[in-house]
Amino acid sequence: MWWLLLCFSLWVSDLSAEVVPISQVQGARSRSPLEGQVVEVQGVVTGVTAVGFFLQDPNPDQDPATSEGLFVYNRTAPPVAVGEVVRVRGLVQEYVPSADPYSPPLTELVNPQIVRLGQQQPLPEPVVLTMNVLQPQGPWEQLEPFEGMRVVVPFLQVVGPTLGRVEESTAQATSTGVFFGVLAGLPRPLREPGFPPFDPIPAGDPPRFDGNPEILRVDTTCLQGNQPLDVPAGALVGNLVGPLSFAFRRYTLCPEAGWVVLHQPAAPQRPAAPARGELAIASWNLQRFFDDQDDPVFSEPVLTQKAWELRLSKLVRAVAEHLHFPHVLVFQEIESLKALQALAFQLEEAVWQQEGERPGYQAFLPPERDPGGLRLGALVASSFRGLRLTVHEATSVLTQAQLRNPDGSEEPLFDRPPLLLRISVQPTSSRARELAIVGVHLRSMNGLLSTTPGSRGWSSEGARVRAKRAQQAEELARWLHGFQKQNPTTALVVMGDFNAFHFSDGVVDVVGTVAGTPAPPAAVVVPTQDLVEQDLVVLTHQEPPDQRYSYVYDGSAQALDHVLASRAVASWGWRLFRPRLAADFPETMRNSEGPFRLSDHDPLLLYLQLPRTPRRVLRSQ
């Protein structure tokens, strides 16, 4: 090893070696023109992370297309300090995570040899990010000229709350310090139709979604010594100053300490309570609502008693304060009958205390559950607010449907078969109405574009997921068509977590297929059939555009939970709400006793005004 030390010492002593300007390393595009070459650069350290540091040239060139900053990857905490002038020799690399091979790259210097020049220098003045350089219509690489440089956002509107890590057994979350925002004054970005950005399209030529390039990712723990900042969507954060990096497919600001929360959003507005005689139906994905009992059949997380009581209490408060005790509650991701019965008992007491009634909630939990032990379940009131409800059927449907694998084998198509509730609703002084509610929780988008080799004849895991989502949508559509044919006088509501948008994502048009209006074959990777003769109405299509979301992913608000209805129901008077209880709140709100962030989905709340048809009266002769 002595000869390596000698060589390094000789290089250190030769400070006359040619220094390449950082702007030449970065170049004018997303990939460096010097990629794969060993270069020497010099600059001032503007930020230190756990695995490297940001270096910026204090003498910029005159080309606005080239960045003056660069990240130096050191694997471990580097021996440098902010403000120090250093010279670095290293290999120019375009870093793409192995787990995300289609991500755009981050230009960085690796295997660095660092010379500390013993000088301190004021940090370069940050570049102000304005709407001229960060806009909704801009290309995804619009911030590339500033990658690695010190920038400032004077006012950032938070559009994606701070993320966190959840310890399920204790029902507690710790903050990652990562949130998402747009420049103040820009509208909130929503997920738009089309195939996701960056990934190659497996088949066809569907339109592309631009990924909302105006969104800035902020990592408040990126730089050493910082504490995480937890903020909800709607907060206004000022004085975000620090180096600009690229991570998780987003330009990422690594701010120095000194940011200021200028505004916190008001508490979410609660929906109006239903009128007496108005039927209230709610649906909610409770996000892995496990109890405190160990089920020997599954290796599920077992909550501590304190954690279980906290989760149950948050749910009761949410139903009482924001859902106004609906007549029917349909839940996704609930583990046990114990959980449903405990909720029913506490809701009964809460209703009695607040309204002096006992709705008589009945719990329904079919035996079918997914491989993790979670199910669809429901609570239905017996008599409440002028309505009497009778449950005639509560069962899973499509339990025998099979996914057809390319090798000829089959497996269950639905890990979570839809839940059918057939009920009659009897208003005062009016005849009973027959209503069918179908609760759904369809296959998620996880792995949708995966290129990992598939099993059972699939070309990839992504191909299997796409096929499963398409077949689920078609089988559900076929069942709904048959149900309407056989029960022409029964009103129909389909609601829950479709794990799909209310428009086509360019891969599989799940909601359109279920409603009977699938996207044209050329507009999706996996085309589906139109199997519904009496098309359903997507009620969530009729919400105000800025309210069409129940989930926030990567800063984009999006609707995964929907309500579809037969045309008879759509012709009734109806009101639809998405109580803001989850998606806009930071993950650490799970730790509070309030009703917020029980889940990562907002619930759905539908009010129906039943047609008033007088009951037939038999007159004596």
ABEGO torsion letter per residue (X at the ends): XAAAAAAAAAAAABAABBBBBAAAAAEABABBAABGBBBBBBBBBABBBAAEBBBBBABBBABAABBABBBBBAGBBBBBBBGBBBBBBBBBBBBBBAABAABBBBBBBBGBBBBBAGBBBBBBBBBBBBAAABBAABBAAAAAAABGBBBBBABBBBABBBBBBBBAAAGBBBBAGBBBBBBBGBBBBBBBBEBBBGBBBABEBBBBBAGGAABBBBBAAABBGBBBBBBBBGBBBBGBBEBBBBBGGBBBBBBBBGBBBABBBBBBBBBBBBBBGBBBBBBBBAGGBBBABBBAABBBBBBBAAAAAAAAAAAAAAAAAAAGGBABBBBBGBABAAAAAAAAAAAAAAAAAAAGBBAGBBBBBBABBBAAGBBBBBBBBABBGGBBBBBABBBBBGAABBBBBAAGBBBBABABBBBBBBBBBBBBGBBBBBBBBBBBBBBBABGAABABBBBGGBABAAAAAAAAAAAAAAAAAAAAAAAAAABAABBBBBBEBAGBBABBAGABBAAAAAAGBBBBAAABABBBBBABABBBBBAAAABBAAABBABBBGGBBBBABBBBBBAAAAABBBBBBBBBAAAABBAAAAABABABGABABBBBBBBBBBBBBBBBBBBBX
